[in-house]
Amino acid sequence: MSDVDPTVAPSGTGCVECDEAKGWWVHLRRCAACGHIGCCDDSPMKHASAHWRESGHPVIQSFEPGEDWFWDYSSDDYYDGPQLAPPDSRPADETVPGPRGRVPSDWFEQLERQRG
């Protein structure tokens, strides 16, 4: 399987696993091979990198408005990727962290504890 399929649409507008669990995220990342949307490694659950480890799909693209960079987990470096199928980001009016209504009031303290 190729590391990038520019024809595949994203799986949704939020982290798949966080949405299922009614969790929250800091930023979103899109798998460039299958379109899976997962949360970044600054998020409590780190679903984007977990997806890479489980699927073997190493290349992601930011799913944040105004960002178009790619990252390759396997080389731990930026990747020069193509334009992917739309949409290219979460809704611009969504909160960061998000999604609106599920972010705990002590989110910053939770992240600080996680970073240890």
N, CA, C and O atoms as a GROMACS GRO file, in nm:
protein
  464
    1MET      N    1   0.084  -0.119   0.000
    1MET     CA    2   0.000   0.000   0.000
    1MET      C    3   0.088   0.124   0.000
    1MET      O    4   0.192   0.129   0.066
    2SER      N    5   0.046   0.222  -0.074
    2SER     CA    6   0.120   0.348  -0.080
    2SER      C    7   0.103   0.425   0.051
    2SER      O    8   0.003   0.412   0.121
    3ASP      N    9   0.204   0.506   0.082
    3ASP     CA   10   0.198   0.589   0.203
    3ASP      C   11   0.101   0.706   0.186
    3ASP      O   12   0.059   0.765   0.285
    4VAL      N   13   0.066   0.739   0.061
    4VAL     CA   14  -0.023   0.852   0.033
    4VAL      C   15  -0.122   0.815  -0.076
    4VAL      O   16  -0.083   0.762  -0.180
    5ASP      N   17  -0.250   0.842  -0.052
    5ASP     CA   18  -0.353   0.827  -0.155
    5ASP      C   19  -0.430   0.959  -0.160
    5ASP      O   20  -0.516   0.983  -0.075
    6PRO      N   21  -0.400   1.045  -0.258
    6PRO     CA   22  -0.461   1.177  -0.263
    6PRO      C   23  -0.610   1.176  -0.295
    6PRO      O   24  -0.674   1.280  -0.287
    7THR      N   25  -0.666   1.060  -0.331
    7THR     CA   26  -0.808   1.055  -0.367
    7THR      C   27  -0.900   1.025  -0.249
    7THR      O   28  -1.021   1.042  -0.260
    8VAL      N   29  -0.843   0.980  -0.137
    8VAL     CA   30  -0.924   0.939  -0.022
    8VAL      C   31  -0.966   1.060   0.061
    8VAL      O   32  -0.883   1.142   0.101
    9ALA      N   33  -1.096   1.071   0.085
    9ALA     CA   34  -1.149   1.180   0.167
    9ALA      C   35  -1.121   1.153   0.315
    9ALA      O   36  -1.102   1.038   0.354
   10PRO      N   37  -1.119   1.257   0.397
   10PRO     CA   38  -1.100   1.237   0.541
   10PRO      C   39  -1.218   1.161   0.602
   10PRO      O   40  -1.329   1.164   0.549
   11SER      N   41  -1.191   1.094   0.713
   11SER     CA   42  -1.293   1.012   0.778
   11SER      C   43  -1.402   1.094   0.847
   11SER      O   44  -1.505   1.039   0.885
   12GLY      N   45  -1.380   1.221   0.863
   12GLY     CA   46  -1.478   1.308   0.929
   12GLY      C   47  -1.415   1.442   0.959
   12GLY      O   48  -1.315   1.480   0.898
   13THR      N   49  -1.473   1.514   1.054
   13THR     CA   50  -1.421   1.646   1.089
   13THR      C   51  -1.355   1.649   1.225
   13THR      O   52  -1.307   1.753   1.269
   14GLY      N   53  -1.352   1.534   1.294
   14GLY     CA   54  -1.289   1.525   1.424
   14GLY      C   55  -1.220   1.391   1.441
   14GLY      O   56  -1.232   1.304   1.355
   15CYS      N   57  -1.148   1.375   1.550
   15CYS     CA   58  -1.079   1.250   1.580
   15CYS      C   59  -1.181   1.137   1.592
   15CYS      O   60  -1.273   1.144   1.673
   16VAL      N   61  -1.163   1.033   1.512
   16VAL     CA   62  -1.257   0.921   1.508
   16VAL      C   63  -1.276   0.862   1.648
   16VAL      O   64  -1.388   0.849   1.695
   17GLU      N   65  -1.165   0.825   1.712
   17GLU     CA   66  -1.173   0.757   1.842
   17GLU      C   67  -1.223   0.849   1.952
   17GLU      O   68  -1.300   0.807   2.038
   18CYS      N   69  -1.179   0.976   1.952
   18CYS     CA   70  -1.228   1.070   2.054
   18CYS      C   71  -1.378   1.094   2.038
   18CYS      O   72  -1.450   1.103   2.137
   19ASP      N   73  -1.424   1.103   1.913
   19ASP     CA   74  -1.568   1.120   1.892
   19ASP      C   75  -1.646   1.002   1.946
   19ASP      O   76  -1.750   1.019   2.009
   20GLU      N   77  -1.596   0.880   1.921
   20GLU     CA   78  -1.664   0.760   1.971
   20GLU      C   79  -1.668   0.757   2.124
   20GLU      O   80  -1.768   0.715   2.183
   21ALA      N   81  -1.560   0.803   2.188
   21ALA     CA   82  -1.548   0.798   2.334
   21ALA      C   83  -1.596   0.927   2.401
   21ALA      O   84  -1.589   0.940   2.523
   22LYS      N   85  -1.643   1.023   2.321
   22LYS     CA   86  -1.685   1.156   2.373
   22LYS      C   87  -1.568   1.227   2.440
   22LYS      O   88  -1.586   1.297   2.540
   23GLY      N   89  -1.447   1.208   2.384
   23GLY     CA   90  -1.327   1.272   2.434
   23GLY      C   91  -1.301   1.405   2.365
   23GLY      O   92  -1.387   1.458   2.296
   24TRP      N   93  -1.180   1.456   2.383
   24TRP     CA   94  -1.143   1.586   2.326
   24TRP      C   95  -0.999   1.580   2.277
   24TRP      O   96  -0.925   1.488   2.310
   25TRP      N   97  -0.960   1.680   2.198
   25TRP     CA   98  -0.828   1.684   2.138
   25TRP      C   99  -0.774   1.825   2.135
   25TRP      O  100  -0.846   1.922   2.156
   26VAL      N  101  -0.644   1.836   2.109
   26VAL     CA  102  -0.579   1.966   2.093
   26VAL      C  103  -0.577   2.004   1.945
   26VAL      O  104  -0.632   2.107   1.907
   27HIS      N  105  -0.513   1.920   1.863
   27HIS     CA  106  -0.508   1.943   1.718
   27HIS      C  107  -0.536   1.812   1.646
   27HIS      O  108  -0.526   1.704   1.705
   28LEU      N  109  -0.572   1.822   1.519
   28LEU     CA  110  -0.608   1.704   1.441
   28LEU      C  111  -0.507   1.676   1.331
   28LEU      O  112  -0.447   1.768   1.274
   29ARG      N  113  -0.490   1.547   1.301
   29ARG     CA  114  -0.400   1.501   1.197
   29ARG      C  115  -0.475   1.402   1.108
   29ARG      O  116  -0.559   1.326   1.154
   30ARG      N  117  -0.443   1.406   0.979
   30ARG     CA  118  -0.510   1.322   0.879
   30ARG      C  119  -0.412   1.221   0.820
   30ARG      O  120  -0.305   1.259   0.773
   31CYS      N  121  -0.448   1.094   0.823
   31CYS     CA  122  -0.366   0.992   0.761
   31CYS      C  123  -0.370   1.012   0.609
   31CYS      O  124  -0.478   1.018   0.550
   32ALA      N  125  -0.254   1.024   0.548
   32ALA     CA  126  -0.247   1.050   0.404
   32ALA      C  127  -0.273   0.924   0.322
   32ALA      O  128  -0.291   0.934   0.200
   33ALA      N  129  -0.276   0.807   0.385
   33ALA     CA  130  -0.303   0.682   0.313
   33ALA      C  131  -0.451   0.648   0.312
   33ALA      O  132  -0.504   0.606   0.208
   34CYS      N  133  -0.520   0.664   0.425
   34CYS     CA  134  -0.659   0.617   0.435
   34CYS      C  135  -0.758   0.724   0.478
   34CYS      O  136  -0.878   0.698   0.479
   35GLY      N  137  -0.712   0.844   0.514
   35GLY     CA  138  -0.802   0.952   0.553
   35GLY      C  139  -0.842   0.954   0.699
   35GLY      O  140  -0.916   1.044   0.740
   36HIS      N  141  -0.795   0.860   0.778
   36HIS     CA  142  -0.830   0.856   0.921
   36HIS      C  143  -0.792   0.988   0.988
   36HIS      O  144  -0.679   1.035   0.973
   37ILE      N  145  -0.885   1.047   1.060
   37ILE     CA  146  -0.857   1.168   1.138
   37ILE      C  147  -0.832   1.126   1.282
   37ILE      O  148  -0.916   1.060   1.344
   38GLY      N  149  -0.716   1.165   1.333
   38GLY     CA  150  -0.680   1.134   1.470
   38GLY      C  151  -0.625   1.258   1.539
   38GLY      O  152  -0.592   1.357   1.474
   39CYS      N  153  -0.617   1.253   1.670
   39CYS     CA  154  -0.567   1.367   1.747
   39CYS      C  155  -0.414   1.360   1.758
   39CYS      O  156  -0.355   1.253   1.753
   40CYS      N  157  -0.353   1.477   1.773
   40CYS     CA  158  -0.208   1.491   1.776
   40CYS      C  159  -0.148   1.437   1.906
   40CYS      O  160  -0.221   1.404   2.000
   41ASP      N  161  -0.016   1.430   1.910
   41ASP     CA  162   0.052   1.380   2.029
   41ASP      C  163   0.051   1.476   2.147
   41ASP      O  164   0.094   1.438   2.256
   42ASP      N  165   0.004   1.599   2.129
   42ASP     CA  166  -0.019   1.688   2.243
   42ASP      C  167  -0.156   1.662   2.306
   42ASP      O  168  -0.184   1.711   2.415
   43SER      N  169  -0.240   1.587   2.238
   43SER     CA  170  -0.373   1.553   2.288
   43SER      C  171  -0.363   1.439   2.388
   43SER      O  172  -0.266   1.362   2.385
   44PRO      N  173  -0.460   1.426   2.478
   44PRO     CA  174  -0.452   1.323   2.581
   44PRO      C  175  -0.437   1.180   2.527
   44PRO      O  176  -0.365   1.100   2.586
   45MET      N  177  -0.504   1.147   2.417
   45MET     CA  178  -0.505   1.009   2.371
   45MET      C  179  -0.412   0.979   2.253
   45MET      O  180  -0.387   0.861   2.226
   46LYS      N  181  -0.360   1.078   2.183
   46LYS     CA  182  -0.259   1.057   2.077
   46LYS      C  183  -0.303   0.956   1.971
   46LYS      O  184  -0.226   0.867   1.934
   47HIS      N  185  -0.425   0.970   1.923
   47HIS     CA  186  -0.479   0.871   1.830
   47HIS      C  187  -0.413   0.870   1.692
   47HIS      O  188  -0.412   0.766   1.627
   48ALA      N  189  -0.360   0.982   1.645
   48ALA     CA  190  -0.296   0.982   1.512
   48ALA      C  191  -0.173   0.892   1.510
   48ALA      O  192  -0.158   0.811   1.419
   49SER      N  193  -0.086   0.906   1.609
   49SER     CA  194   0.033   0.820   1.612
   49SER      C  195  -0.004   0.676   1.645
   49SER      O  196   0.063   0.583   1.599
   50ALA      N  197  -0.109   0.655   1.724
   50ALA     CA  198  -0.156   0.518   1.750
   50ALA      C  199  -0.205   0.454   1.620
   50ALA      O  200  -0.182   0.335   1.597
   51HIS      N  201  -0.273   0.533   1.536
   51HIS     CA  202  -0.318   0.482   1.407
   51HIS      C  203  -0.199   0.438   1.322
   51HIS      O  204  -0.203   0.333   1.258
   52TRP      N  205  -0.093   0.517   1.322
   52TRP     CA  206   0.028   0.479   1.247
   52TRP      C  207   0.083   0.345   1.297
   52TRP      O  208   0.113   0.256   1.218
   53ARG      N  209   0.096   0.332   1.428
   53ARG     CA  210   0.152   0.208   1.485
   53ARG      C  211   0.063   0.087   1.453
   53ARG      O  212   0.114  -0.022   1.427
   54GLU      N  213  -0.069   0.106   1.454
   54GLU     CA  214  -0.161  -0.005   1.428
   54GLU      C  215  -0.176  -0.036   1.279
   54GLU      O  216  -0.190  -0.152   1.242
   55SER      N  217  -0.175   0.066   1.195
   55SER     CA  218  -0.204   0.048   1.052
   55SER      C  219  -0.079   0.036   0.965
   55SER      O  220  -0.083  -0.023   0.857
   56GLY      N  221   0.033   0.093   1.013
   56GLY     CA  222   0.153   0.100   0.931
   56GLY      C  223   0.151   0.215   0.832
   56GLY      O  224   0.237   0.222   0.745
   57HIS      N  225   0.055   0.306   0.845
   57HIS     CA  226   0.047   0.425   0.758
   57HIS      C  227   0.127   0.537   0.823
   57HIS      O  228   0.078   0.599   0.918
   58PRO      N  229   0.248   0.566   0.775
   58PRO     CA  230   0.336   0.660   0.845
   58PRO      C  231   0.314   0.808   0.815
   58PRO      O  232   0.357   0.892   0.894
   59VAL      N  233   0.250   0.843   0.704
   59VAL     CA  234   0.244   0.983   0.662
   59VAL      C  235   0.111   1.045   0.703
   59VAL      O  236   0.004   0.992   0.675
   60ILE      N  237   0.122   1.160   0.771
   60ILE     CA  238   0.003   1.237   0.810
   60ILE      C  239   0.014   1.378   0.752
   60ILE      O  240   0.122   1.423   0.713
   61GLN      N  241  -0.100   1.444   0.749
   61GLN     CA  242  -0.102   1.587   0.717
   61GLN      C  243  -0.180   1.657   0.828
   61GLN      O  244  -0.275   1.601   0.882
   62SER      N  245  -0.139   1.778   0.860
   62SER     CA  246  -0.216   1.856   0.956
   62SER      C  247  -0.359   1.870   0.904
   62SER      O  248  -0.380   1.889   0.784
   63PHE      N  249  -0.456   1.862   0.994
   63PHE     CA  250  -0.597   1.881   0.958
   63PHE      C  251  -0.649   2.007   1.026
   63PHE      O  252  -0.766   2.016   1.064
   64GLU      N  253  -0.558   2.105   1.041
   64GLU     CA  254  -0.590   2.233   1.101
   64GLU      C  255  -0.602   2.340   0.991
   64GLU      O  256  -0.527   2.336   0.894
   65PRO      N  257  -0.696   2.434   1.005
   65PRO     CA  258  -0.714   2.538   0.904
   65PRO      C  259  -0.584   2.616   0.881
   65PRO      O  260  -0.515   2.655   0.975
   66GLY      N  261  -0.551   2.638   0.754
   66GLY     CA  262  -0.434   2.716   0.718
   66GLY      C  263  -0.302   2.641   0.724
   66GLY      O  264  -0.198   2.700   0.694
   67GLU      N  265  -0.303   2.514   0.760
   67GLU     CA  266  -0.181   2.434   0.767
   67GLU      C  267  -0.185   2.326   0.659
   67GLU      O  268  -0.288   2.260   0.642
   68ASP      N  269  -0.075   2.308   0.587
   68ASP     CA  270  -0.073   2.206   0.482
   68ASP      C  271   0.049   2.115   0.490
   68ASP      O  272   0.078   2.043   0.394
   69TRP      N  273   0.120   2.116   0.601
   69TRP     CA  274   0.241   2.036   0.616
   69TRP      C  275   0.209   1.887   0.638
   69TRP      O  276   0.105   1.851   0.692
   70PHE      N  277   0.303   1.805   0.594
   70PHE     CA  278   0.297   1.660   0.612
   70PHE      C  279   0.410   1.619   0.708
   70PHE      O  280   0.511   1.687   0.720
   71TRP      N  281   0.390   1.506   0.774
   71TRP     CA  282   0.492   1.448   0.862
   71TRP      C  283   0.497   1.298   0.836
   71TRP      O  284   0.394   1.234   0.815
   72ASP      N  285   0.617   1.244   0.836
   72ASP     CA  286   0.636   1.100   0.820
   72ASP      C  287   0.687   1.044   0.953
   72ASP      O  288   0.801   1.069   0.991
   73TYR      N  289   0.601   0.970   1.022
   73TYR     CA  290   0.639   0.913   1.152
   73TYR      C  291   0.759   0.819   1.138
   73TYR      O  292   0.844   0.814   1.227
   74SER      N  293   0.768   0.744   1.027
   74SER     CA  294   0.875   0.645   1.014
   74SER      C  295   1.013   0.708   0.999
   74SER      O  296   1.112   0.651   1.044
   75SER      N  297   1.020   0.825   0.935
   75SER     CA  298   1.150   0.893   0.922
   75SER      C  299   1.167   1.004   1.024
   75SER      O  300   1.275   1.062   1.037
   76ASP      N  301   1.059   1.034   1.099
   76ASP     CA  302   1.058   1.141   1.198
   76ASP      C  303   1.101   1.273   1.134
   76ASP      O  304   1.184   1.347   1.187
   77ASP      N  305   1.040   1.302   1.017
   77ASP     CA  306   1.076   1.422   0.943
   77ASP      C  307   0.957   1.467   0.857
   77ASP      O  308   0.862   1.392   0.836
   78TYR      N  309   0.967   1.590   0.810
   78TYR     CA  310   0.864   1.641   0.721
   78TYR      C  311   0.862   1.562   0.592
   78TYR      O  312   0.962   1.501   0.554
   79TYR      N  313   0.748   1.564   0.524
   79TYR     CA  314   0.727   1.488   0.401
   79TYR      C  315   0.669   1.584   0.298
   79TYR      O  316   0.584   1.667   0.332
   80ASP      N  317   0.712   1.572   0.175
   80ASP     CA  318   0.663   1.657   0.066
   80ASP      C  319   0.548   1.585  -0.002
   80ASP      O  320   0.569   1.505  -0.093
   81GLY      N  321   0.425   1.614   0.042
   81GLY     CA  322   0.309   1.542  -0.009
   81GLY      C  323   0.226   1.623  -0.107
   81GLY      O  324   0.243   1.744  -0.119
   82PRO      N  325   0.135   1.555  -0.176
   82PRO     CA  326   0.049   1.618  -0.275
   82PRO      C  327  -0.075   1.681  -0.211
   82PRO      O  328  -0.098   1.666  -0.091
   83GLN      N  329  -0.153   1.749  -0.290
   83GLN     CA  330  -0.284   1.799  -0.246
   83GLN      C  331  -0.373   1.678  -0.222
   83GLN      O  332  -0.384   1.590  -0.308
   84LEU      N  333  -0.437   1.673  -0.106
   84LEU     CA  334  -0.527   1.564  -0.074
   84LEU      C  335  -0.672   1.604  -0.103
   84LEU      O  336  -0.704   1.722  -0.115
   85ALA      N  337  -0.758   1.504  -0.114
   85ALA     CA  338  -0.900   1.528  -0.140
   85ALA      C  339  -0.960   1.616  -0.031
   85ALA      O  340  -0.923   1.603   0.086
   86PRO      N  341  -1.052   1.705  -0.066
   86PRO     CA  342  -1.115   1.792   0.033
   86PRO      C  343  -1.209   1.715   0.125
   86PRO      O  344  -1.252   1.604   0.093
   87PRO      N  345  -1.240   1.774   0.241
   87PRO     CA  346  -1.190   1.900   0.293
   87PRO      C  347  -1.049   1.885   0.348
   87PRO      O  348  -1.006   1.775   0.383
   88ASP      N  349  -0.976   1.997   0.357
   88ASP     CA  350  -0.837   1.992   0.400
   88ASP      C  351  -0.816   2.032   0.545
   88ASP      O  352  -0.702   2.042   0.592
   89SER      N  353  -0.926   2.055   0.618
   89SER     CA  354  -0.913   2.088   0.761
   89SER      C  355  -1.045   2.067   0.833
   89SER      O  356  -1.151   2.050   0.771
   90ARG      N  357  -1.035   2.069   0.964
   90ARG     CA  358  -1.155   2.069   1.047
   90ARG      C  359  -1.230   2.200   1.019
   90ARG      O  360  -1.173   2.290   0.958
   91PRO      N  361  -1.355   2.212   1.063
   91PRO     CA  362  -1.425   2.340   1.045
   91PRO      C  363  -1.349   2.454   1.115
   91PRO      O  364  -1.308   2.440   1.230
   92ALA      N  365  -1.332   2.564   1.046
   92ALA     CA  366  -1.255   2.677   1.098
   92ALA      C  367  -1.319   2.738   1.223
   92ALA      O  368  -1.249   2.801   1.303
   93ASP      N  369  -1.448   2.720   1.240
   93ASP     CA  370  -1.515   2.780   1.356
   93ASP      C  371  -1.514   2.688   1.479
   93ASP      O  372  -1.570   2.723   1.582
   94GLU      N  373  -1.451   2.572   1.468
   94GLU     CA  374  -1.441   2.482   1.583
   94GLU      C  375  -1.333   2.533   1.678
   94GLU      O  376  -1.236   2.595   1.635
   95THR      N  377  -1.351   2.507   1.807
   95THR     CA  378  -1.258   2.555   1.908
   95THR      C  379  -1.128   2.473   1.909
   95THR      O  380  -1.125   2.360   1.860
   96VAL      N  381  -1.023   2.533   1.964
   96VAL     CA  382  -0.895   2.465   1.989
   96VAL      C  383  -0.861   2.490   2.134
   96VAL      O  384  -0.842   2.605   2.172
   97PRO      N  385  -0.850   2.385   2.218
   97PRO     CA  386  -0.883   2.248   2.184
   97PRO      C  387  -1.032   2.232   2.154
   97PRO      O  388  -1.112   2.323   2.176
   98GLY      N  389  -1.066   2.116   2.105
   98GLY     CA  390  -1.204   2.091   2.065
   98GLY      C  391  -1.241   1.946   2.093
   98GLY      O  392  -1.160   1.869   2.144
   99PRO      N  393  -1.362   1.911   2.062
   99PRO     CA  394  -1.464   1.997   2.005
   99PRO      C  395  -1.539   2.075   2.111
   99PRO      O  396  -1.541   2.038   2.229
  100ARG      N  397  -1.598   2.181   2.068
  100ARG     CA  398  -1.676   2.267   2.157
  100ARG      C  399  -1.775   2.181   2.238
  100ARG      O  400  -1.844   2.095   2.183
  101GLY      N  401  -1.778   2.206   2.366
  101GLY     CA  402  -1.872   2.135   2.453
  101GLY      C  403  -1.815   2.010   2.519
  101GLY      O  404  -1.876   1.958   2.613
  102ARG      N  405  -1.700   1.961   2.473
  102ARG     CA  406  -1.642   1.841   2.535
  102ARG      C  407  -1.507   1.868   2.600
  102ARG      O  408  -1.450   1.778   2.661
  103VAL      N  409  -1.456   1.988   2.587
  103VAL     CA  410  -1.325   2.021   2.644
  103VAL      C  411  -1.345   2.054   2.792
  103VAL      O  412  -1.422   2.144   2.826
  104PRO      N  413  -1.276   1.983   2.882
  104PRO     CA  414  -1.292   2.010   3.024
  104PRO      C  415  -1.235   2.147   3.062
  104PRO      O  416  -1.143   2.198   2.998
  105SER      N  417  -1.291   2.205   3.166
  105SER     CA  418  -1.245   2.338   3.208
  105SER      C  419  -1.100   2.337   3.254
  105SER      O  420  -1.033   2.440   3.249
  106ASP      N  421  -1.049   2.222   3.299
  106ASP     CA  422  -0.910   2.213   3.344
  106ASP      C  423  -0.819   2.149   3.238
  106ASP      O  424  -0.721   2.084   3.272
  107TRP      N  425  -0.853   2.168   3.110
  107TRP     CA  426  -0.779   2.103   3.001
  107TRP      C  427  -0.631   2.134   3.005
  107TRP      O  428  -0.548   2.045   2.983
  108PHE      N  429  -0.595   2.259   3.032
  108PHE     CA  430  -0.454   2.296   3.032
  108PHE      C  431  -0.379   2.223   3.144
  108PHE      O  432  -0.268   2.174   3.122
  109GLU      N  433  -0.438   2.217   3.260
  109GLU     CA  434  -0.375   2.146   3.372
  109GLU      C  435  -0.361   1.996   3.340
  109GLU      O  436  -0.261   1.934   3.376
  110GLN      N  437  -0.461   1.939   3.274
  110GLN     CA  438  -0.451   1.798   3.234
  110GLN      C  439  -0.334   1.774   3.141
  110GLN      O  440  -0.261   1.676   3.156
  111LEU      N  441  -0.315   1.864   3.046
  111LEU     CA  442  -0.203   1.848   2.953
  111LEU      C  443  -0.069   1.865   3.023
  111LEU      O  444   0.027   1.794   2.994
  112GLU      N  445  -0.063   1.960   3.116
  112GLU     CA  446   0.062   1.980   3.193
  112GLU      C  447   0.095   1.855   3.275
  112GLU      O  448   0.212   1.817   3.282
  113ARG      N  449  -0.004   1.792   3.338
  113ARG     CA  450   0.018   1.669   3.415
  113ARG      C  451   0.065   1.557   3.322
  113ARG      O  452   0.152   1.478   3.358
  114GLN      N  453   0.008   1.551   3.203
  114GLN     CA  454   0.044   1.447   3.105
  114GLN      C  455   0.190   1.462   3.062
  114GLN      O  456   0.261   1.363   3.045
  115ARG      N  457   0.234   1.586   3.046
  115ARG     CA  458   0.372   1.612   3.003
  115ARG      C  459   0.472   1.582   3.114
  115ARG      O  460   0.591   1.559   3.090
  116GLY      N  461   0.420   1.583   3.239
  116GLY     CA  462   0.499   1.547   3.355
  116GLY      C  463   0.608   1.636   3.384
  116GLY      O  464   0.682   1.614   3.481
   0.00000   0.00000   0.00000
